Amino acid sequence: MLRRDKHTAYLTSCLKALPVSYQSLDASQPWVVFWIVNSLAILGTLKDVGEGVLLALVARLEMCQSATGGFGGGYLQLPHLGKRLMIRYLFLVIVLYWFDCCVVSSALV
């Protein structure tokens, strides 16, 4: 039996602060955030995360943006296509859920 509430609570806590075991994965943190947001979207509970958490998440992802354009894995890391596409996808999913523009199908997630 899927305990949606328990999964949502754990994933939301990870969005606020990654567990210590994940904090050392500096360059991979955007990917960890990607999988957390993806999981919440699949569970249909991304709306339950709260505006403050989503705003903090967007601010954290903006720190990965390079002054020359594109996104890297973390602050002052070189940008590359994989991170750029993933972070743009995250922004899209957050905006779609935040403004309730449409339902993101599981085929997109």
Secondary structure, DSSP 4 states (H G I P E B T S, - for coil): ---HHHHHHHHHHHHHS--HHHHT-GGGHHHHHHHHHHHHHHHT-GGGG-HHHHHHHHHHHHTTB-TTSSB-SSTTPPP-HHHHHHHHHHHHHHHHHHTT-SPPPTTT-
